Amino acid sequence: MNRLLRAGIFAAIAISASLFILFGIDAIASLPVRSALRRIDPSVTIGDIAIAPGVLMLEDIRFPEKGLFLRRAVIYLSGSPFNPRVDSVLVHTGSWKFEQSSGTYENPSSEMNIPPGRFDNFEIISDPDTVIISGAFSGVSSGDSLKLLAESSWGMGTGKVFIGSQRDSIHISWFRCSRLPAGLIIIPEMLQGFAFEGRVSASRSDHISAEGVITEVDGESAEVYFELDDSSGSPEISLSTDLSNVRDVLVVRATTLLGDVYIDFDPTGYFTLEFTDFDTVGVSVDAMLESVSIYSPGLADDTVNTAAALRFDGTVCVNSWDVSIDSGTVVFGSVPVSFDLSGRFNGYTRFMLQLWNESLSGEDITSSIPSELLGSLEGLELGGEASFDILVVLDWEVPDESDFQAMVDVSGLSVQASPISIGQLRNSGSCLMRDSWGNRRRIYLDTLENPGLVLFDSLHPSFEGLLKCAEDATFRFHDGFCEYYIRNSIRANMQSGEFTRGGSTITMQLARNLFLGREKTFARKIQEVFLTWRLEVYLSKNRILEIYANIVELGPNVFGFQEAARYYFSRDFRELSTRQVAYLVSILPGPSLYHRFFRNNSVPGYWENYLDRLINISENRGWIDPDSATRALADLIVFSHMAEVFCEL
């Protein structure tokens, strides 16, 4: 019965405009009649009022502002005089003018006639948002119907109520509303707040169906087609649209989601949403994003222009925001990437994403990367094929459960052309280095051009072990990238809630120092990945360490460990103690930050403890000899007073 009443609600809301007298029924029994009706229309007039036990009769009731005239309304009451109950209302004809040009009601005989009808066992609930009228309505013949126009704070509509042989049947031929009033039709929360326009029908079989268009979303114009059907027992709702019809909505939503990012695009294709119940939504997307323009300081130095496509089917549980997508595809340029996605984004937040492509063309890779992301690598041409399978798990509640796994095969990939030559670095080459103090210097990487270059065989015997302990323990075994470090950096960053730790290897650091600037952008990371791969292909591990040891920033206009040894300790690098080497290694992540130790001519106790840990771990792993470790642990850092002389030189 409750659902039948809901079906009648739509009809009742519609006819409420033509039967405004009914809004005040509860008040009529206990207040002066005229005062009650003035709440509906301050200009109301009543020809006659008659009151008898159980009956209240009103004649010639005019509502000028509503354009409504009722010849007679008889209200049948029961219960005590102090607590009456309305049993039924009989309306004896009337007329109604739909559109008014003024606030006066002049010629009721020329208006649309309202046929007589009786309301039995009806109930009225009225507030600024909701009008609910339920009960039975009957007319004088089976063909009678009422033409409707309803308007309230939530919207408006027109249609018909059929009576007699089509009793309990309604059809609203057009409606528009900014939201649905409470208690009428319960719709998923995520659809509330939209502007709807369409048609609704209901029948005595307790069935409501609606179809139409969502014309507005969050103040942005849209054109999303919807269908609603509750014959199964709960509303089944589907939405679909051509994405070009919701471009403004998508751009605004993307901007809100991405934060301080400029983004613009022209979407084509479609999406559909299927609400199978109030909590589960089926999602299907087949979209092309043409002419995508993105600017973000974290992406690149310039606006990135590209194109993309996205296809997937999945489900979303609205309350928990559980998301599941199997075998979706995203295309960047002409590079397709398959993906699976699952996660929960409300409460216990966990996210899993798998990306793969089993046969990725090198030509497609270079043709699909926007020039703004290639930077100094613009003009790069790849050939052959590669493949990858990457799994990322992010767990905000238990960061240690986060994971990163990567299987990347680039053995079939080849470089057809590159604006940056790596091969010359095997025996020579040079790089322009910049430090945090604004100094610049070109460093040559062979002994003919740079007699001060420290060759690998002349590096301090404790250097490699301490460097691996601090920066890259698996340096001798990886191909430039370390899955273990990336996984640990993800966990550490999630634990702290911000980016505090990177996953760079020694080779990745060298790629940045040799070829890239200091900006922290996604574009630089793409370039760094390519250059790291090429360094590992062309150079031996010994040559990588040799170059690294001679160029890294370690102080103001101090590049390489040989210069740092003289700057801080007035010695050649090979003559340093193991503890002094440990100190130089320890300041690699931030020479400008840790330079304060030297300025203050004192290393704090907590940093001395850190040096002890580096030395102990390196000894335990067999990377430095026990005697050197023993002497280093008994030592303390004492700086030289020759720094000013060094700077003058």
C-alpha positions as CSV (number, residue, x, y, z in Angstrom):
1,M,0.0,0.0,0.0
2,N,2.9,2.4,0.8
3,R,4.3,2.1,-2.7
4,L,0.8,2.6,-4.2
5,L,0.6,5.8,-2.2
6,R,4.0,6.8,-3.6
7,A,2.6,6.3,-7.0
8,G,-0.3,8.5,-6.2
9,I,2.0,11.1,-4.7
10,F,3.2,12.3,-8.1
11,A,-0.4,12.7,-9.2
12,A,-1.3,14.5,-6.0
13,I,1.6,16.9,-6.3
14,A,0.4,17.8,-9.8
15,I,-3.2,18.3,-8.9
16,S,-2.3,20.2,-5.8
17,A,-2.0,23.4,-7.9
18,S,-5.7,23.0,-8.9
19,L,-6.9,22.1,-5.5
20,F,-5.0,24.4,-3.2
21,I,-7.8,24.5,-0.8
22,L,-6.7,21.1,0.4
23,F,-3.5,22.4,1.8
24,G,-5.3,24.0,4.6
25,I,-7.7,21.2,5.6
26,D,-6.1,20.5,9.0
27,A,-6.1,24.2,9.8
28,I,-9.7,24.7,8.7
29,A,-11.1,22.5,11.4
30,S,-9.4,24.5,14.2
31,L,-8.9,28.1,12.8
32,P,-11.2,30.6,11.3
33,V,-11.7,29.5,7.7
34,R,-10.8,32.7,6.0
35,S,-7.6,33.0,8.0
36,A,-6.6,29.5,7.0
37,L,-7.3,30.1,3.3
38,R,-5.3,33.3,3.3
39,R,-2.2,31.3,4.0
40,I,-2.8,29.9,0.5
41,D,-3.8,33.1,-1.2
42,P,-3.9,36.4,0.7
43,S,-6.6,37.6,-1.8
44,V,-8.9,34.7,-1.3
45,T,-12.7,35.3,-1.3
46,I,-15.5,33.0,-0.1
47,G,-19.1,33.4,-1.2
48,D,-20.5,31.4,1.8
49,I,-19.5,29.1,4.6
50,A,-21.8,26.6,6.2
51,I,-20.9,24.5,9.2
52,A,-22.9,21.5,10.5
53,P,-22.0,18.5,12.6
54,G,-19.5,16.5,10.6
55,V,-19.7,18.8,7.6
56,L,-18.0,22.0,6.4
57,M,-19.2,23.5,3.1
58,L,-17.6,26.3,1.2
59,E,-19.1,28.0,-1.8
60,D,-17.7,30.3,-4.6
61,I,-14.1,30.1,-3.4
62,R,-11.8,32.2,-5.5
63,F,-8.0,32.2,-5.4
64,P,-7.0,35.2,-7.6
65,E,-3.2,34.6,-7.3
66,K,-3.6,30.9,-8.2
67,G,-6.1,31.5,-11.0
68,L,-8.4,29.0,-9.3
69,F,-12.2,29.0,-8.8
70,L,-14.1,26.3,-6.9
71,R,-17.9,26.3,-7.1
72,R,-18.4,24.3,-4.0
73,A,-16.2,22.2,-1.7
74,V,-17.8,19.9,1.0
75,I,-15.5,18.5,3.7
76,Y,-16.7,15.6,5.7
77,L,-15.3,15.3,9.2
78,S,-15.4,12.8,12.0
79,G,-14.0,12.6,15.5
80,S,-14.5,15.1,18.3
81,P,-14.9,18.8,17.6
82,F,-11.6,19.5,19.3
83,N,-9.7,16.9,17.3
84,P,-11.5,16.4,14.0
85,R,-10.4,14.0,11.3
86,V,-11.1,14.6,7.6
87,D,-12.8,11.6,6.0
88,S,-13.4,12.9,2.5
89,V,-13.7,16.0,0.4
90,L,-16.2,16.5,-2.4
91,V,-15.4,19.2,-5.1
92,H,-18.4,20.3,-7.1
93,T,-16.9,21.7,-10.3
94,G,-14.7,24.7,-10.8
95,S,-12.3,26.3,-13.2
96,W,-8.6,27.0,-13.4
97,K,-6.5,29.4,-15.4
98,F,-3.0,28.0,-16.1
99,E,-1.1,31.2,-16.8
100,Q,-2.0,34.5,-15.4
101,S,-1.0,37.9,-16.7
102,S,-2.0,39.7,-13.5
103,G,-3.0,38.9,-9.9
104,T,-6.7,39.2,-10.6
105,Y,-9.2,36.5,-11.5
106,E,-11.8,38.0,-13.9
107,N,-13.7,35.4,-16.0
108,P,-13.9,31.9,-14.5
109,S,-16.5,30.8,-17.1
110,S,-13.8,31.0,-19.9
111,E,-11.3,28.9,-18.0
112,M,-10.7,25.2,-18.1
113,N,-13.4,23.4,-16.2
114,I,-12.5,21.2,-13.2
115,P,-14.9,18.2,-13.1
116,P,-16.5,17.1,-9.9
117,G,-14.6,14.6,-7.8
118,R,-14.4,13.0,-4.4
119,F,-11.3,12.4,-2.2
120,D,-11.7,9.7,0.3
121,N,-9.4,8.8,3.2
122,F,-6.8,11.3,2.1
123,E,-3.9,12.6,4.0
124,I,-1.9,15.8,3.5
125,I,1.7,16.5,4.6
126,S,3.0,19.9,3.6
127,D,6.3,21.7,4.2
128,P,8.4,24.0,2.1
129,D,10.0,21.1,0.3
130,T,7.4,18.4,0.3
131,V,3.7,18.0,-0.5
132,I,2.3,14.5,-0.1
133,I,-1.4,13.8,-0.8
134,S,-2.7,10.3,-0.7
135,G,-6.1,8.7,-0.9
136,A,-8.8,7.7,-3.4
137,F,-10.2,9.9,-6.1
138,S,-13.4,9.3,-8.1
139,G,-15.2,11.3,-10.7
140,V,-18.7,11.1,-12.3
141,S,-17.7,9.0,-15.3
142,S,-15.0,6.6,-16.4
143,G,-13.6,9.0,-19.0
144,D,-13.0,11.9,-16.6
145,S,-9.5,13.2,-16.1
146,L,-7.8,16.3,-14.7
147,K,-5.3,18.3,-16.5
148,L,-2.5,19.2,-14.1
149,L,0.1,21.9,-13.5
150,A,2.2,21.6,-10.4
151,E,4.8,24.0,-9.1
152,S,6.8,24.0,-5.8
153,S,10.1,25.0,-4.4
154,W,11.7,21.9,-5.9
155,G,10.3,22.1,-9.4
156,M,7.2,22.0,-11.7
157,G,5.4,19.7,-14.1
158,T,2.3,19.2,-16.3
159,G,0.2,16.1,-17.0
160,K,-3.0,14.3,-16.4
161,V,-4.8,12.2,-13.7
162,F,-7.1,9.6,-15.2
163,I,-10.1,8.3,-13.3
164,G,-12.8,5.7,-13.7
165,S,-11.6,2.9,-15.9
166,Q,-8.0,4.1,-15.6
167,R,-8.3,4.8,-11.9
168,D,-5.1,5.4,-10.0
169,S,-3.3,6.0,-13.3
170,I,-1.3,9.2,-13.8
171,H,0.9,10.5,-16.6
172,I,3.1,13.6,-16.2
173,S,3.9,14.6,-19.7
174,W,6.7,17.0,-18.7
175,F,8.4,17.9,-15.5
176,R,11.4,19.8,-14.4
177,C,12.9,19.8,-10.9
178,S,16.2,20.7,-9.2
179,R,15.8,17.8,-6.8
180,L,13.1,15.3,-5.8
181,P,11.1,16.0,-2.6
182,A,11.6,13.7,0.3
183,G,9.4,10.7,0.4
184,L,8.4,10.8,-3.2
185,I,10.9,8.6,-5.0
186,I,14.1,7.6,-3.2
187,I,17.0,8.0,-5.5
188,P,20.7,7.3,-4.9
189,E,22.4,10.1,-3.0
190,M,25.0,10.7,-5.7
191,L,22.1,11.7,-8.1
192,Q,20.6,14.2,-5.7
193,G,21.2,17.9,-6.5
194,F,20.9,17.4,-10.3
195,A,18.4,19.2,-12.5
196,F,15.9,16.7,-14.0
197,E,13.6,17.1,-16.9
198,G,11.4,14.4,-18.4
199,R,8.2,12.3,-18.2
200,V,6.7,10.2,-15.4
201,S,3.9,7.6,-15.4
202,A,2.3,5.5,-12.7
203,S,-0.6,3.0,-12.6
204,R,-2.8,1.1,-10.2
205,S,-0.3,-1.8,-10.5
206,D,2.0,0.1,-8.2
207,H,4.5,0.8,-10.9
208,I,6.4,4.1,-11.6
209,S,8.5,4.7,-14.6
210,A,10.2,7.9,-15.7
211,E,12.5,8.9,-18.5
212,G,14.1,12.2,-19.5
213,V,17.2,14.3,-19.3
214,I,19.4,15.6,-16.5
215,T,20.0,19.1,-17.7
216,E,22.2,20.5,-15.0
217,V,24.9,19.1,-12.7
218,D,26.4,21.3,-10.0
219,G,25.4,24.4,-11.9
220,E,27.0,23.3,-15.2
221,S,24.7,22.5,-18.2
222,A,24.5,18.9,-19.2
223,E,22.5,16.4,-21.3
224,V,22.4,13.0,-19.6
225,Y,19.5,10.7,-20.5
226,F,17.9,8.7,-17.7
227,E,15.4,6.0,-17.2
228,L,13.7,4.9,-13.9
229,D,11.6,1.8,-13.3
230,D,10.5,0.4,-10.0
231,S,8.6,-2.6,-11.1
232,S,11.1,-5.0,-9.6
233,G,10.5,-3.6,-6.1
234,S,13.2,-1.0,-6.0
235,P,14.0,1.8,-8.4
236,E,16.3,0.7,-11.3
237,I,17.9,3.8,-12.7
238,S,20.1,4.0,-15.8
239,L,22.0,7.1,-17.1
240,S,23.7,7.5,-20.4
241,T,25.1,10.3,-22.5
242,D,27.5,11.3,-25.2
243,L,30.4,12.7,-23.3
244,S,30.4,15.8,-25.5
245,N,27.1,16.7,-23.7
246,V,28.8,16.9,-20.3
247,R,32.1,18.4,-21.3
248,D,31.8,21.4,-18.9
249,V,30.9,19.1,-16.0
250,L,33.8,16.8,-16.7
251,V,36.3,19.6,-16.9
252,V,35.1,21.2,-13.7
253,R,35.1,17.9,-11.9
254,A,38.7,17.1,-13.2
255,T,39.9,20.5,-12.1
256,T,38.4,20.0,-8.6
257,L,39.9,16.5,-8.3
258,L,43.4,17.5,-9.5
259,G,43.6,20.7,-7.4
260,D,45.9,23.5,-8.6
261,V,46.0,22.2,-12.2
262,Y,44.8,23.7,-15.4
263,I,43.1,21.2,-17.6
264,D,41.0,21.3,-20.7
265,F,39.8,18.7,-23.2
266,D,37.1,17.8,-25.7
267,P,35.6,14.4,-24.8
268,T,33.7,12.2,-27.2
269,G,32.2,8.7,-26.7
270,Y,29.8,7.6,-24.0
271,F,29.3,6.5,-20.5
272,T,26.4,4.7,-18.8
273,L,25.5,4.2,-15.2
274,E,23.2,1.3,-14.1
275,F,21.9,1.6,-10.5
276,T,21.0,-2.0,-9.7
277,D,20.2,-1.1,-6.1
278,F,20.8,1.9,-3.9
279,D,24.4,0.9,-3.2
280,T,25.8,-0.7,-6.4
281,V,26.4,1.1,-9.7
282,G,27.5,-0.5,-12.9
283,V,29.8,1.8,-14.9
284,S,30.7,1.6,-18.5
285,V,32.9,4.1,-20.3
286,D,34.2,4.3,-23.9
287,A,35.8,7.7,-24.2
288,M,38.1,9.7,-26.4
289,L,39.8,12.8,-25.0
290,E,40.8,14.9,-27.9
291,S,43.1,18.0,-27.6
292,V,43.9,17.5,-23.9
293,S,45.8,20.5,-22.4
294,I,47.3,20.2,-18.9
295,Y,49.5,22.6,-17.0
296,S,50.9,21.8,-13.6
297,P,54.2,22.8,-12.1
298,G,54.6,19.1,-11.0
299,L,54.0,17.8,-14.5
300,A,56.3,19.9,-16.8
301,D,57.6,23.4,-17.3
302,D,55.1,24.0,-20.1
303,T,51.5,23.1,-21.0
304,V,51.3,19.5,-22.1
305,N,49.2,18.8,-25.1
306,T,48.2,15.2,-25.8
307,A,45.2,12.9,-26.6
308,A,44.0,9.9,-24.7
309,A,41.3,7.2,-24.7
310,L,39.6,5.2,-21.9
311,R,37.5,2.1,-22.0
312,F,36.3,0.0,-19.1
313,D,33.4,-1.7,-17.3
314,G,33.2,-1.8,-13.6
315,T,31.2,-1.4,-10.4
316,V,31.1,1.1,-7.6
317,C,29.5,0.6,-4.2
318,V,28.3,4.1,-3.4
319,N,28.3,4.0,0.5
320,S,31.8,2.5,0.9
321,W,33.2,3.6,-2.5
322,D,34.4,0.2,-3.2
323,V,35.6,0.3,-6.9
324,S,36.2,-2.7,-9.1
325,I,37.4,-2.5,-12.8
326,D,38.5,-5.6,-14.7
327,S,40.5,-5.4,-17.9
328,G,40.1,-1.7,-18.7
329,T,42.2,0.0,-21.3
330,V,43.7,3.5,-21.3
331,V,45.5,4.8,-24.4
332,F,48.0,7.6,-24.3
333,G,48.6,8.8,-27.9
334,S,48.9,5.4,-29.6
335,V,50.2,3.4,-26.6
336,P,47.5,1.1,-25.1
337,V,47.8,0.1,-21.5
338,S,45.6,-2.5,-19.9
339,F,44.6,-2.1,-16.3
340,D,42.8,-3.7,-13.4
341,L,41.7,-1.4,-10.5
342,S,40.1,-2.2,-7.2
343,G,40.0,-0.4,-3.9
344,R,38.0,1.3,-1.2
345,F,38.0,5.1,-1.0
346,N,35.9,5.6,2.1
347,G,36.9,4.5,5.6
348,Y,39.6,1.8,5.3
349,T,41.2,3.3,2.2
350,R,43.1,0.8,0.1
351,F,44.0,0.9,-3.6
352,M,45.3,-1.7,-6.0
353,L,46.3,-0.9,-9.7
354,Q,47.8,-3.3,-12.2
355,L,49.1,-2.0,-15.5
356,W,50.4,-4.1,-18.4
357,N,51.2,-4.3,-22.0
358,E,52.7,-7.5,-23.5
359,S,53.9,-6.0,-26.7
360,L,54.7,-2.3,-26.7
361,S,56.1,-0.8,-29.9
362,G,59.1,1.5,-29.5
363,E,57.8,3.6,-32.3
364,D,54.5,4.1,-30.6
365,I,56.3,5.0,-27.3
366,T,58.3,7.9,-28.8
367,S,55.4,9.1,-31.0
368,S,53.0,9.2,-28.1
369,I,55.1,11.1,-25.5
370,P,54.3,14.8,-25.8
371,S,57.4,16.9,-26.6
372,E,56.8,18.9,-23.4
373,L,57.6,15.7,-21.4
374,L,60.6,14.8,-23.5
375,G,62.5,18.0,-22.9
376,S,66.1,17.7,-24.0
377,L,65.2,14.2,-25.4
378,E,63.0,15.7,-28.1
379,G,63.8,13.9,-31.3
380,L,64.3,10.5,-29.6
381,E,63.3,7.6,-31.8
382,L,62.9,4.0,-30.5
383,G,62.4,0.8,-32.3
384,G,61.7,-2.8,-31.4
385,E,59.3,-3.9,-28.7
386,A,59.1,-3.9,-24.9
387,S,56.7,-5.2,-22.3
388,F,55.8,-4.5,-18.7
389,D,53.6,-5.6,-15.9
390,I,53.4,-3.3,-12.9
391,L,51.5,-3.8,-9.7
392,V,50.9,-0.9,-7.2
393,V,49.2,-1.4,-3.8
394,L,48.6,1.6,-1.6
395,D,47.2,1.1,1.9
396,W,46.6,4.3,3.9
397,E,45.6,2.4,7.1
398,V,48.5,0.0,7.1
399,P,51.3,1.6,5.0
400,D,53.5,-1.5,5.4
401,E,51.0,-3.5,3.4
402,S,51.6,-1.2,0.5
403,D,53.5,-2.9,-2.4
404,F,55.2,-2.3,-5.7
405,Q,56.1,-5.0,-8.2
406,A,57.4,-4.5,-11.7
407,M,58.3,-6.9,-14.5
408,V,59.8,-4.8,-17.3
409,D,61.5,-6.3,-20.4
410,V,63.3,-3.8,-22.6
411,S,65.7,-6.3,-24.2
412,G,63.9,-6.0,-27.5
413,L,63.9,-2.2,-27.5
414,S,66.4,-0.3,-29.5
415,V,67.4,3.4,-29.9
416,Q,67.2,4.6,-33.5
417,A,68.1,8.2,-32.7
418,S,68.8,10.2,-29.6
419,P,69.7,13.8,-29.1
420,I,71.8,12.8,-26.0
421,S,74.9,10.6,-26.6
422,I,75.7,8.2,-23.9
423,G,78.5,6.1,-25.6
424,Q,81.1,8.9,-25.3
425,L,80.9,8.6,-21.5
426,R,82.7,5.3,-21.6
427,N,86.1,7.0,-21.8
428,S,85.5,10.7,-22.0
429,G,82.8,13.3,-22.1
430,S,81.8,16.2,-19.9
431,C,78.9,17.7,-17.9
432,L,77.9,21.1,-16.7
433,M,77.3,21.0,-13.0
434,R,75.3,23.4,-10.8
435,D,75.3,23.6,-7.1
436,S,72.8,24.9,-4.5
437,W,74.7,28.1,-4.1
438,G,74.3,29.1,-7.8
439,N,77.8,28.1,-9.0
440,R,78.3,26.4,-12.3
441,R,81.3,24.5,-13.7
442,R,82.0,22.1,-16.6
443,I,83.6,19.0,-15.5
444,Y,85.6,16.8,-17.9
445,L,85.4,13.1,-17.4
446,D,88.8,11.9,-18.7
447,T,92.3,12.5,-17.4
448,L,93.5,14.3,-20.6
449,E,91.1,17.1,-20.1
450,N,90.9,16.8,-16.3
451,P,94.2,15.7,-14.6
452,G,92.5,15.8,-11.3
453,L,89.9,13.1,-12.2
454,V,90.0,10.3,-9.7
455,L,89.9,6.9,-11.4
456,F,87.9,4.0,-10.0
457,D,91.1,2.2,-8.9
458,S,92.2,5.2,-6.9
459,L,88.9,5.7,-5.0
460,H,89.0,5.3,-1.2
461,P,88.7,1.5,-0.3
462,S,85.8,2.2,2.0
463,F,84.0,4.5,-0.5
464,E,81.9,2.0,-2.4
465,G,80.7,0.1,0.7
466,L,79.7,3.2,2.6
467,L,78.0,4.7,-0.5
468,K,76.0,1.5,-1.1
469,C,75.0,1.4,2.5
470,A,73.7,5.0,2.4
471,E,72.3,5.2,-1.1
472,D,71.9,1.9,-3.0
473,A,72.7,-1.5,-1.4
474,T,71.9,-3.4,-4.6
475,F,73.9,-1.3,-7.0
476,R,76.0,-4.1,-8.3
477,F,73.0,-6.3,-9.0
478,H,70.2,-4.1,-10.5
479,D,69.9,-2.7,-14.0
480,G,69.4,0.9,-12.9
481,F,66.1,0.4,-11.1
482,C,65.4,-1.2,-7.7
483,E,61.9,-2.5,-7.0
484,Y,62.8,-2.8,-3.3
485,Y,63.7,0.9,-2.9
486,I,60.6,2.0,-4.8
487,R,58.4,-0.1,-2.5
488,N,60.1,1.2,0.7
489,S,59.9,4.8,-0.5
490,I,56.1,4.3,-1.1
491,R,55.6,3.0,2.4
492,A,57.7,5.7,4.0
493,N,55.9,8.5,2.1
494,M,52.5,7.1,3.0
495,Q,53.5,6.8,6.7
496,S,54.6,10.4,6.8
497,G,51.7,11.7,4.6
498,E,54.1,13.6,2.3
499,F,56.9,13.0,-0.1
500,T,60.0,12.5,2.2
501,R,61.9,9.7,0.5
502,G,62.7,8.8,-3.1
503,G,63.5,5.5,-4.6
504,S,66.5,6.6,-6.7
505,T,69.4,4.3,-7.4
506,I,73.0,5.6,-7.8
507,T,72.6,5.3,-11.6
508,M,69.4,7.4,-11.5
509,Q,71.2,10.0,-9.4
510,L,74.0,10.0,-12.0
511,A,71.5,10.5,-14.8
512,R,70.1,13.5,-13.1
513,N,73.5,15.0,-12.4
514,L,74.8,14.5,-15.9
515,F,71.9,15.6,-18.0
516,L,68.9,17.0,-16.1
517,G,68.0,20.2,-14.2
518,R,66.9,20.5,-10.6
519,E,63.2,20.8,-11.3
520,K,61.0,18.1,-9.6
521,T,58.5,17.2,-12.3
522,F,57.0,14.2,-13.9
523,A,58.7,15.2,-17.2
524,R,62.1,15.0,-15.6
525,K,61.3,11.6,-14.1
526,I,60.4,10.2,-17.6
527,Q,63.7,11.6,-19.0
528,E,65.5,10.1,-16.0
529,V,64.1,6.7,-16.6
530,F,65.3,6.6,-20.2
531,L,68.8,8.0,-19.4
532,T,69.2,5.5,-16.5
533,W,68.4,2.7,-18.9
534,R,71.0,3.9,-21.4
535,L,73.7,4.5,-18.8
536,E,73.3,0.9,-17.6
537,V,73.5,-0.4,-21.2
538,Y,76.7,1.6,-22.2
539,L,78.7,2.0,-19.0
540,S,80.2,-0.5,-16.6
541,K,79.3,-0.3,-12.9
542,N,82.9,0.8,-12.2
543,R,82.6,3.6,-14.7
544,I,79.3,4.7,-13.2
545,L,80.9,4.9,-9.7
546,E,83.9,6.7,-11.1
547,I,81.9,9.4,-12.8
548,Y,79.5,9.7,-9.8
549,A,82.5,10.2,-7.4
550,N,83.9,13.0,-9.5
551,I,80.9,15.2,-10.1
552,V,78.4,15.1,-7.2
553,E,77.7,18.3,-5.3
554,L,79.2,18.2,-1.8
555,G,79.6,21.9,-0.9
556,P,79.7,25.5,-2.3
557,N,81.5,25.1,-5.6
558,V,82.7,21.7,-4.4
559,F,82.1,18.9,-6.9
560,G,83.2,15.3,-6.4
561,F,84.8,13.5,-3.4
562,Q,88.4,14.6,-4.2
563,E,87.4,18.3,-3.9
564,A,85.2,17.6,-0.9
565,A,88.1,15.8,0.9
566,R,90.3,18.9,0.5
567,Y,87.5,21.3,1.3
568,Y,86.4,19.7,4.6
569,F,89.6,17.9,5.7
570,S,92.5,19.3,3.7
571,R,93.5,15.9,2.4
572,D,93.3,13.9,-0.8
573,F,90.3,11.6,-1.0
574,R,92.3,8.4,-0.7
575,E,94.0,9.7,2.5
576,L,90.8,10.2,4.4
577,S,89.9,8.1,7.4
578,T,86.9,5.7,7.0
579,R,84.8,8.0,9.2
580,Q,85.6,11.0,7.1
581,V,84.5,9.2,4.0
582,A,81.3,8.2,5.9
583,Y,80.7,11.8,6.7
584,L,81.0,12.9,3.0
585,V,78.7,10.1,2.0
586,S,76.2,11.1,4.7
587,I,75.7,14.7,3.4
588,L,75.0,13.6,-0.2
589,P,71.2,14.0,0.1
590,G,71.5,17.7,1.1
591,P,74.9,19.4,0.9
592,S,73.4,22.9,1.4
593,L,71.3,21.7,4.4
594,Y,74.2,19.9,6.2
595,H,76.8,22.6,5.4
596,R,75.8,24.2,8.7
597,F,77.8,21.5,10.5
598,F,80.9,22.8,8.8
599,R,80.0,26.4,9.3
600,N,79.5,25.7,13.0
601,N,82.7,23.6,13.1
602,S,80.8,20.9,14.9
603,V,79.0,17.7,14.0
604,P,76.1,17.1,16.4
605,G,75.8,13.9,18.4
606,Y,72.9,12.5,16.5
607,W,74.8,12.8,13.2
608,E,77.9,11.1,14.8
609,N,75.5,8.3,15.8
610,Y,74.2,8.1,12.2
611,L,77.8,7.7,11.0
612,D,78.3,4.9,13.5
613,R,75.3,3.1,12.0
614,L,76.6,3.5,8.4
615,I,80.0,2.0,9.5
616,N,78.5,-0.9,11.5
617,I,76.1,-1.9,8.7
618,S,78.9,-1.7,6.1
619,E,81.2,-3.9,8.2
620,N,78.4,-6.4,8.9
621,R,77.8,-6.7,5.1
622,G,81.4,-7.2,4.4
623,W,81.7,-3.9,2.5
624,I,84.5,-2.4,4.6
625,D,87.2,-4.3,6.5
626,P,86.9,-4.8,10.3
627,D,90.1,-2.9,11.2
628,S,88.9,0.2,9.3
629,A,85.5,-0.1,10.9
630,T,87.0,-0.4,14.4
631,R,89.2,2.7,13.9
632,A,86.3,4.6,12.4
633,L,84.0,3.9,15.3
634,A,86.7,5.3,17.7
635,D,87.1,8.4,15.6
636,L,85.2,11.7,15.6
637,I,84.8,14.3,12.8
638,V,87.1,17.3,13.0
639,F,87.0,19.8,10.2
640,S,90.0,21.5,8.6
641,H,90.6,25.2,8.8
642,M,91.8,25.3,5.2
643,A,88.4,25.8,3.6
644,E,88.9,29.5,3.0
645,V,92.3,28.9,1.3
646,F,90.6,26.1,-0.8
647,C,87.9,28.5,-2.0
648,E,90.5,31.1,-3.0
649,L,92.3,28.5,-5.1
